[in-house]
Amino acid sequence: MTTQSANYSTKHIGSLKNILANDFNGIYGKHFTRNELGLTGCEVSINCIPAGKGVAFIHSHKKNEELYVVLRGSGIFYVDGEEFPIQEGSLIRVAPAGERALSAGNEDMFYICIQAEEGSLTGATREDGIKLPGKASWM
């Protein structure tokens, strides 16, 4: 189900284990959110690599840096010829030119990948956030 209004959009994609069934141009285990949610400043994908498998190619980007957030599982990350272990809670930032790939260990690995144009962040939460007087039901 998708919900949209002027100031927000939502999409329920179900259980993370269903991600493996998603087909993105012949690549299974990826769910992109940009078009579904109307994202305009970044691309976000929710991903699953099956146990013992890995991304079948090395890639880089022209403009976008990527942030990988490992949610569950473990594996190996490859950047510019170097390999290092990753696990639940690992955060990996890769510059556009970084040549990258990753693989899962002995269990399915779930991760989020966030892409945004390198150098485009003009204000983080402290500089951009505005505290408002309203209250939500739990406040």
C-alpha positions as CSV (number, residue, x, y, z in Angstrom):
1,M,0.0,0.0,0.0
2,T,1.3,3.5,-0.9
3,T,0.2,6.7,0.8
4,Q,1.0,10.1,-0.5
5,S,0.2,13.7,0.4
6,A,1.9,17.1,-0.1
7,N,4.4,16.5,2.7
8,Y,5.0,12.8,2.9
9,S,4.7,9.4,1.2
10,T,4.8,5.9,2.6
11,K,5.1,2.4,1.1
12,H,4.9,-0.9,3.0
13,I,7.1,-3.5,1.2
14,G,6.5,-6.4,3.6
15,S,9.0,-8.6,5.3
16,L,12.7,-8.1,4.5
17,K,12.9,-11.8,3.5
18,N,10.6,-11.0,0.5
19,I,13.3,-8.7,-0.9
20,L,15.1,-11.7,-2.5
21,A,12.1,-12.2,-4.9
22,N,12.4,-8.6,-6.3
23,D,13.8,-8.4,-9.8
24,F,15.6,-5.2,-10.8
25,N,16.7,-5.7,-14.5
26,G,17.7,-9.3,-13.8
27,I,19.3,-8.6,-10.5
28,Y,17.3,-10.2,-7.6
29,G,17.2,-8.9,-4.0
30,K,17.0,-5.2,-4.7
31,H,14.1,-2.8,-3.9
32,F,14.5,0.8,-5.1
33,T,12.3,3.4,-3.4
34,R,12.9,6.7,-5.4
35,N,10.0,6.4,-7.8
36,E,7.6,4.8,-5.3
37,L,8.2,7.5,-2.7
38,G,8.9,10.5,-5.0
39,L,12.4,11.0,-3.6
40,T,14.2,14.0,-5.1
41,G,17.5,14.3,-3.2
42,C,18.7,10.7,-2.8
43,E,18.1,7.1,-4.0
44,V,17.5,4.4,-1.4
45,S,17.5,0.7,-2.0
46,I,16.7,-2.1,0.4
47,N,18.8,-5.2,-0.5
48,C,19.4,-8.9,0.3
49,I,22.3,-11.0,-0.8
50,P,21.7,-14.7,-0.3
51,A,24.1,-16.6,1.9
52,G,27.3,-17.5,0.2
53,K,26.6,-15.2,-2.8
54,G,27.8,-11.8,-3.9
55,V,27.2,-9.0,-6.3
56,A,28.4,-10.3,-9.6
57,F,30.2,-7.1,-10.8
58,I,32.3,-4.3,-9.5
59,H,30.9,-0.8,-10.1
60,S,31.5,2.9,-9.4
61,H,29.4,6.0,-9.9
62,K,29.7,9.3,-11.9
63,K,28.3,11.6,-9.2
64,N,26.8,9.7,-6.3
65,E,28.5,8.6,-3.1
66,E,26.9,5.6,-1.4
67,L,26.3,4.7,2.2
68,Y,25.8,1.0,3.0
69,V,24.1,0.1,6.3
70,V,24.2,-3.6,7.1
71,L,21.0,-4.5,9.0
72,R,21.5,-8.3,9.4
73,G,24.1,-10.9,8.5
74,S,27.8,-10.5,7.6
75,G,30.0,-10.6,4.6
76,I,32.9,-9.1,2.8
77,F,33.1,-5.6,1.2
78,Y,35.4,-4.8,-1.7
79,V,36.7,-1.2,-2.4
80,D,39.5,-0.4,-4.8
81,G,41.1,-3.8,-4.5
82,E,40.8,-4.0,-0.7
83,E,38.5,-6.5,1.0
84,F,37.3,-6.2,4.6
85,P,34.7,-7.9,6.8
86,I,31.3,-6.3,7.4
87,Q,28.5,-7.3,9.8
88,E,25.2,-6.1,11.3
89,G,25.8,-2.5,12.3
90,S,28.6,-1.8,9.7
91,L,28.4,1.6,8.0
92,I,30.4,2.0,4.8
93,R,30.7,5.2,2.7
94,V,32.1,4.9,-0.8
95,A,33.1,7.9,-2.9
96,P,31.7,8.0,-6.5
97,A,35.0,6.8,-8.0
98,G,35.4,3.9,-5.5
99,E,35.2,0.6,-7.2
100,R,32.9,-1.5,-5.0
101,A,31.2,-4.9,-4.6
102,L,30.1,-7.0,-1.6
103,S,29.2,-10.5,-0.7
104,A,27.3,-12.3,2.0
105,G,28.7,-14.8,4.5
106,N,27.0,-18.0,5.7
107,E,23.6,-16.3,6.1
108,D,21.5,-13.9,4.0
109,M,22.8,-10.3,4.4
110,F,20.3,-7.5,4.4
111,Y,21.4,-3.9,3.9
112,I,20.2,-0.4,2.9
113,C,22.2,1.6,0.3
114,I,21.6,5.3,0.2
115,Q,23.0,7.3,-2.8
116,A,23.3,11.1,-3.0
117,E,25.3,13.4,-5.1
118,E,28.8,13.9,-3.5
119,G,29.1,17.3,-1.9
120,S,25.4,18.2,-2.2
121,L,24.5,18.2,1.5
122,T,24.1,21.8,2.5
123,G,22.8,21.3,6.0
124,A,22.5,18.4,8.4
125,T,20.0,18.0,11.2
126,R,21.4,20.6,13.5
127,E,21.6,23.2,10.8
128,D,18.5,22.3,8.9
129,G,16.0,21.0,11.5
130,I,13.4,23.2,13.1
131,K,11.8,22.3,16.4
132,L,8.0,23.0,16.2
133,P,5.5,23.5,19.0
134,G,3.1,20.7,18.0
135,K,2.7,17.4,19.9
136,A,2.3,13.8,18.6
137,S,0.1,11.3,20.5
138,W,3.1,9.9,22.5
139,M,4.5,13.2,23.7
